[in-house]
Amino acid sequence: MLALALAAPVAMAQETPDVPVPAPAAGQGGIVDLDAMVVRGVQPGPGLWKVTQGEHTLWILGTIAPLPDKMTWQADEVEEAIAQSQQILAAPSVMLDADVGFFGKLALVPSAMKAMKNPDGATLQDVLPADLYARWVPLKAYYLGRDGGIEKKRPMIAASELYQAAIKKNGLSRKPVVWPVVEAAAKRHGIKPTRTTLEFKVSDPKQALREFTAGGMDDSACFRSLLNAVQNDLPTMVERANAWAVGDIERLRNMPREDPTAACSAALSQTQFARSRGMDRLEERLREHWVGIVRKSLRENTGTFAVMPLSALLAPNGYLDALRAEGYEITAPE
């Protein structure tokens, strides 16, 4: 399996520097420290959506990321729903399936590393508009420190590392919180979770990496979106994470939700690399794939439990609307 690593816009960030860099003043980079505002301790999390068809029920837990780093999730309602279920559906995902074997994977590593860098040794300053690079400089200094290597990475990769470092510094984390709890409950009840992965077969992984490295993707919109999130959306991220932790669904419904990674996914899906492999219309195809799995599960099981990003649930023409179109009755959590 060759994971869709290049399509994942949020990469692992480095630790913030041991020697702190003074934060620019307000208006000079938009840097804030919100760690003290993040909830801690044991929290209940949100309620579940209930999808029914006759005697058959699907419970859906809407998830968000990032979440409070020092929160412990008390998942009583989830435990109860899983106890009544015969199938558990993992969150929708996309995977490139390249059956190249162990040594084939090793051979792909150099190409994959090269694909994360700008072509011909170019730096971020070379490939980005001047105004965008000027915004990057103070944010990079504050959150990532003196990391010269990042300047040679693709804008999408560099901005992803900045985003990860910024949320970490503000008391948030993208580490798995929900799935380990769900998986443990599934194991207690003897249920093996079902993947809902949409797989794309790649018969030519080396050629695919060459095409990706050769370009054809404009990273600027992705870079700008992630910088905007770091500069402007951190307070909302904290508020959103706190609302999820305490189970305030109404607050989450009314909160603005801009997905900073959407521009990254859009940029990737419009490349020749993606179109030639049927990876355009990813969101629509993934939703159709998931609904098909749910349809089968609701026919075969009296109880099913699913995990789903909250943004996908609540979006116009999102997953809940797709289920309504199938004729299912939907009850929102209180």
Backbone hydrogen bonds, N-H to C=O, Kabsch-Sander energy under -0.5 kcal/mol:
donor,donor_aa,acceptor,acceptor_aa,energy
2,L,96,L,-1.2
3,A,1,M,-0.7
5,A,3,A,-2.4
7,A,4,L,-0.8
8,A,4,L,-0.6
8,A,5,A,-0.9
11,A,9,P,-0.8
28,Q,25,A,-2.5
34,L,32,V,-0.6
37,M,34,L,-2.0
38,V,35,D,-1.4
41,G,70,K,-2.0
43,Q,72,T,-2.9
45,G,245,A,-3.0
49,W,60,I,-2.5
50,K,331,T,-2.7
51,V,49,W,-0.5
51,V,58,L,-3.3
52,T,50,K,-0.5
52,T,329,E,-2.8
53,Q,56,H,-2.3
56,H,53,Q,-1.8
57,T,302,T,-2.2
58,L,51,V,-3.3
59,W,304,T,-2.9
60,I,49,W,-2.5
61,L,306,A,-2.6
62,G,60,I,-0.6
63,T,308,M,-2.5
67,L,173,S,-2.5
69,D,171,G,-2.5
71,M,68,P,-1.1
72,T,41,G,-2.7
74,Q,43,Q,-3.3
74,Q,72,T,-0.5
75,A,73,W,-0.9
76,D,74,Q,-1.0
79,E,75,A,-2.4
80,E,76,D,-2.1
81,A,77,E,-2.2
82,I,78,V,-2.6
83,A,79,E,-1.9
84,Q,80,E,-0.8
84,Q,81,A,-0.7
85,S,82,I,-1.5
86,Q,303,G,-3.1
87,Q,303,G,-1.0
89,L,305,F,-3.2
90,A,88,I,-0.5
90,A,194,T,-2.8
93,S,196,T,-0.6
95,M,198,L,-2.2
96,L,2,L,-0.7
97,D,95,M,-0.6
97,D,200,F,-2.9
98,A,96,L,-0.8
99,D,97,D,-0.6
100,V,98,A,-1.9
104,G,100,V,-0.7
105,K,101,G,-2.1
106,L,102,F,-1.8
107,A,103,F,-2.0
108,L,104,G,-1.3
109,V,105,K,-0.9
109,V,106,L,-0.7
111,S,107,A,-0.5
112,A,108,L,-2.6
113,M,109,V,-2.6
114,K,110,P,-2.2
115,A,111,S,-2.0
116,M,112,A,-0.7
116,M,113,M,-0.8
117,K,114,K,-1.6
118,N,152,K,-2.5
121,G,118,N,-1.0
122,A,119,P,-1.8
124,L,151,E,-2.1
126,D,123,T,-0.5
127,V,123,T,-1.6
128,L,124,L,-2.1
133,Y,129,P,-2.4
134,A,130,A,-2.0
135,R,131,D,-1.2
136,W,132,L,-1.6
137,V,133,Y,-1.8
139,L,135,R,-0.9
140,K,136,W,-3.0
141,A,137,V,-2.1
142,Y,138,P,-2.0
143,Y,139,L,-2.6
144,L,140,K,-2.4
145,G,140,K,-1.2
147,D,145,G,-1.9
148,G,146,R,-0.8
150,I,147,D,-0.7
151,E,148,G,-1.2
152,K,149,G,-1.5
153,K,150,I,-1.4
154,R,116,M,-2.8
158,A,154,R,-2.6
159,A,155,P,-2.7
160,S,156,M,-1.5
161,E,157,I,-1.9
162,L,158,A,-2.0
163,Y,159,A,-2.5
164,Q,160,S,-2.3
165,A,161,E,-2.1
166,A,162,L,-2.4
167,I,163,Y,-2.2
168,K,164,Q,-1.9
169,K,165,A,-2.1
170,N,166,A,-1.0
171,G,168,K,-1.5
172,L,167,I,-2.7
173,S,67,L,-2.1
181,V,177,V,-0.7
181,V,178,V,-0.6
182,V,178,V,-2.2
183,E,179,W,-3.2
184,A,180,P,-2.0
185,A,181,V,-2.2
186,A,182,V,-2.5
187,K,183,E,-2.2
188,R,184,A,-1.9
189,H,185,A,-1.3
190,G,187,K,-1.3
191,I,186,A,-2.9
194,T,88,I,-3.8
195,R,193,P,-0.5
198,L,93,S,-3.0
199,E,197,T,-0.7
200,F,95,M,-2.6
201,K,199,E,-0.5
202,V,97,D,-2.7
203,S,201,K,-0.5
208,A,204,D,-2.4
209,L,205,P,-2.3
210,R,206,K,-2.1
211,E,207,Q,-2.4
212,F,208,A,-2.2
213,T,209,L,-2.7
214,A,210,R,-2.1
215,G,211,E,-0.6
215,G,212,F,-1.1
219,D,217,M,-0.9
223,F,219,D,-2.9
224,R,220,S,-2.9
225,S,221,A,-2.2
226,L,222,C,-2.2
227,L,223,F,-2.2
228,N,224,R,-2.6
229,A,225,S,-1.9
230,V,226,L,-2.0
231,Q,227,L,-2.6
232,N,228,N,-3.1
233,D,228,N,-0.8
233,D,229,A,-1.3
234,L,229,A,-0.6
237,M,233,D,-2.7
238,V,234,L,-2.4
239,E,235,P,-2.3
240,R,236,T,-2.9
241,A,237,M,-2.6
242,N,238,V,-2.5
243,A,239,E,-2.2
244,W,240,R,-2.2
245,A,241,A,-2.2
246,V,242,N,-2.1
247,G,243,A,-0.7
247,G,244,W,-0.8
248,D,243,A,-2.8
249,I,247,G,-1.4
252,L,248,D,-1.7
253,R,249,I,-2.6
254,N,250,E,-1.8
255,M,251,R,-0.5
255,M,252,L,-0.8
259,D,257,R,-0.6
262,A,259,D,-1.5
265,S,261,T,-2.3
266,A,262,A,-2.6
267,A,263,A,-2.0
268,L,264,C,-2.1
269,S,265,S,-2.5
270,Q,266,A,-1.2
271,T,268,L,-1.6
275,R,271,T,-2.7
276,S,272,Q,-2.4
277,R,274,A,-1.2
278,G,275,R,-1.6
279,M,274,A,-2.9
282,L,279,M,-0.5
285,R,281,R,-2.5
286,L,282,L,-2.8
287,R,283,E,-2.1
288,E,284,E,-2.3
289,H,285,R,-2.2
290,W,286,L,-2.4
291,V,287,R,-2.6
292,G,288,E,-1.9
293,I,289,H,-1.5
294,V,290,W,-2.4
295,R,291,V,-2.6
296,K,292,G,-1.7
297,S,293,I,-2.3
298,L,294,V,-2.8
299,R,295,R,-1.1
300,E,296,K,-1.8
301,N,297,S,-2.5
304,T,57,T,-2.1
305,F,87,Q,-2.4
306,A,59,W,-2.8
307,V,89,L,-1.7
308,M,61,L,-2.4
310,L,63,T,-3.9
312,A,309,P,-0.6
313,L,309,P,-1.6
314,L,310,L,-2.5
315,A,311,S,-1.2
318,G,315,A,-1.8
319,Y,312,A,-1.8
320,L,313,L,-0.8
322,A,318,G,-1.9
323,L,319,Y,-1.9
324,R,320,L,-2.4
325,A,321,D,-2.2
326,E,322,A,-0.8
326,E,323,L,-0.6
327,G,324,R,-1.9
328,Y,323,L,-1.8
329,E,52,T,-2.4
331,T,50,K,-2.9
